[in-house]
Amino acid sequence: MRTLCSLLLIGCLLFSYATPVAGILGPLRIQTDYHRCLREKGFCLNAVCPRSTLFVGTCFPYKFYCCKFKR
């Protein structure tokens, strides 16, 4: 009986810990999309990229366009 209670307690602790981990991973994607745009030497616009620029990607989470000047 004591073993069953111990296993149940450990299982509950593991499942309760899994929920905050999902919340931690969300901001990582925000940083990677934004930083990827900056690494490409781009900038984020909330409108379509102008003709003098190229579309490189998006700037998550706002769905902005990542634009880069043409060379």
PATORZA-742516 format. One line per 10 residues: number of its first residue (from 1); their letters; for each residue x, y, z of N, C-alpha, C. Coordinates in Angstrom, 3 decimals, decimal comma. Example, Ala and Ser with C-alpha at 12.3 -4.5 7.8 and 13.67 -1.06 7.14 Angstrom:
! PATORZA-742516
1) as) 13,190/-5,690/7,800/12,300/-4,500/7,800/13,200/-3,300/7,800; 12,850/-2,250/7,080/13,670/-1,060/7,140/12,900/0,030/7,870
This chain:
! PATORZA-742516
1) mrtlcsllli) 0,831/-1,197/0,000/0,000/0,000/0,000/0,875/1,261/0,000; 1,926/1,199/0,788/2,816/2,355/0,871/3,517/2,587/-0,469; 3,864/1,506/-1,152/4,517/1,618/-2,452/3,568/2,218/-3,485; 2,322/1,795/-3,458/1,334/2,325/-4,388/1,132/3,824/-4,183; 1,046/4,244/-2,929/0,891/5,677/-2,635/2,120/6,468/-3,085; 3,296/5,885/-2,896/4,523/6,564/-3,317/4,567/6,718/-4,834; 4,192/5,663/-5,568/4,165/5,745/-7,025/3,126/6,745/-7,513; 1,985/6,784/-6,868/0,948/7,746/-7,229/1,428/9,178/-6,985; 2,107/9,402/-5,879/2,636/10,730/-5,571/3,682/11,155/-6,601; 4,577/10,232/-6,952/5,606/10,549/-7,943/4,970/10,836/-9,299
11) gcllfsyatp) 3,968/10,040/-9,675/3,271/10,273/-10,941/2,580/11,620/-10,974; 1,935/11,994/-9,882/1,263/13,302/-9,821/2,264/14,444/-9,914; 3,398/14,288/-9,262/4,418/15,334/-9,319/4,988/15,474/-10,731; 5,182/14,357/-11,415/5,702/14,428/-12,780/4,711/15,094/-13,723; 3,433/14,748/-13,614/2,438/15,350/-14,495/2,188/16,816/-14,161; 2,310/17,187/-12,912/2,116/18,593/-12,564/3,308/19,430/-13,024; 4,476/18,801/-13,139/5,658/19,528/-13,594/5,659/19,690/-15,112; 4,994/18,813/-15,833/5,002/18,872/-17,298/4,240/20,087/-17,821; 3,271/20,564/-17,098/2,466/21,693/-17,558/3,272/22,992/-17,624; 4,041/23,367/-16,594/4,818/24,608/-16,712/5,900/24,546/-17,786
21) vagilgplri) 6,388/23,364/-18,091/7,436/23,257/-19,104/6,910/23,708/-20,461; 5,671/23,380/-20,771/5,086/23,815/-22,041/4,986/25,334/-22,094; 4,746/25,971/-20,964/4,685/27,424/-20,925/6,044/28,071/-21,103; 7,086/27,358/-20,728/8,442/27,893/-20,861/8,899/27,842/-22,317; 8,459/26,843/-23,065/8,913/26,681/-24,444/8,316/27,705/-25,396; 7,185/28,289/-25,074/6,540/29,265/-25,947/7,401/30,482/-26,241; 7,952/31,144/-25,232/8,786/32,321/-25,512/10,043/32,005/-26,310; 10,519/30,778/-26,275/11,714/30,439/-27,048/11,463/30,594/-28,539; 10,279/30,238/-29,004/9,962/30,389/-30,425/9,866/31,860/-30,808; 9,327/32,667/-29,905/9,229/34,100/-30,182/10,629/34,672/-30,397
31) qtdyhrclre) 11,551/34,300/-29,546/12,900/34,831/-29,668/13,597/34,302/-30,917; 13,380/33,039/-31,255/14,104/32,501/-32,396/13,645/33,129/-33,704; 12,338/33,306/-33,899/11,872/33,929/-35,137/12,358/35,369/-35,247; 12,280/36,112/-34,164/12,720/37,501/-34,174/14,233/37,578/-34,376; 14,967/36,723/-33,656/16,419/36,756/-33,766/16,895/36,238/-35,121; 16,154/35,302/-35,707/16,506/34,824/-37,045/16,389/35,964/-38,044; 15,367/36,779/-37,872/15,191/37,932/-38,756/16,358/38,906/-38,594; 16,766/39,141/-37,370/17,885/40,054/-37,140/19,205/39,479/-37,640; 19,383/38,159/-37,511/20,605/37,529/-38,017/20,699/37,634/-39,532; 19,560/37,624/-40,193/19,528/37,791/-41,650/19,689/39,262/-42,037
41) kgfclnavcp) 19,939/40,113/-41,048/20,054/41,566/-41,230/18,765/42,144/-41,798; 17,651/41,643/-41,260/16,347/42,114/-41,683/15,698/42,975/-40,620; 14,472/43,370/-40,892/13,700/44,169/-39,949/12,242/43,762/-40,082; 11,468/43,995/-39,032/10,073/43,561/-38,994/9,142/44,712/-39,363; 8,192/44,427/-40,249/7,170/45,395/-40,644/5,801/44,765/-40,470; 4,813/45,587/-40,096/3,461/45,055/-39,969/2,681/45,197/-41,268; 3,334/45,619/-42,322/2,721/45,722/-43,649/3,557/44,885/-44,619; 3,113/44,799/-45,849/3,854/44,045/-46,864/5,202/44,720/-47,103; 6,208/43,919/-47,382/7,547/44,462/-47,613/7,543/45,382/-48,834; 8,227/46,535/-48,749/8,311/47,442/-49,897/9,047/46,791/-51,071
51) rstlfvgtcf) 8,954/47,407/-52,235/9,576/46,842/-53,437/11,093/46,799/-53,354; 11,684/47,673/-52,580/13,144/47,702/-52,487/13,680/46,662/-51,507; 12,797/45,831/-50,949/13,212/44,826/-49,979/12,724/43,442/-50,399; 13,291/42,428/-49,751/12,902/41,038/-49,976/12,202/40,498/-48,740; 11,248/39,605/-48,938/10,585/38,928/-47,832/11,490/37,788/-47,369; 11,875/37,807/-46,084/12,783/36,799/-45,542/12,028/35,778/-44,702; 11,058/36,220/-43,926/10,308/35,329/-43,045/9,288/36,120/-42,256; 8,941/35,591/-41,089/7,979/36,265/-40,226/8,628/36,597/-38,898; 7,996/37,490/-38,169/8,426/37,842/-36,819/7,320/37,401/-35,869; 7,393/36,172/-35,416/6,386/35,609/-34,522/6,379/36,409/-33,239
61) pykfycckfk) 5,324/36,688/-32,542/3,964/36,174/-32,613/3,021/37,113/-33,342; 3,471/38,263/-33,763/2,564/39,273/-34,304/2,316/39,093/-35,790; 2,921/38,098/-36,415/2,782/37,822/-37,844/3,225/39,011/-38,687; 4,235/39,713/-38,192/4,836/40,768/-38,978/5,700/40,130/-40,058; 6,016/40,902/-41,074/6,877/40,434/-42,149/8,318/40,793/-41,826; 9,212/39,864/-42,047/10,638/40,133/-41,904/11,162/40,486/-43,288; 11,632/41,707/-43,452/12,087/42,204/-44,752/13,584/42,483/-44,694; 14,220/42,400/-45,852/15,651/42,641/-45,956/15,902/43,459/-47,215; 16,797/44,436/-47,127/17,109/45,260/-48,291/17,806/44,428/-49,358; 17,456/44,683/-50,628/18,102/43,996/-51,749/19,512/44,526/-51,911
71) r) 20,383/43,684/-52,405/21,760/44,126/-52,650/21,969/44,422/-54,088
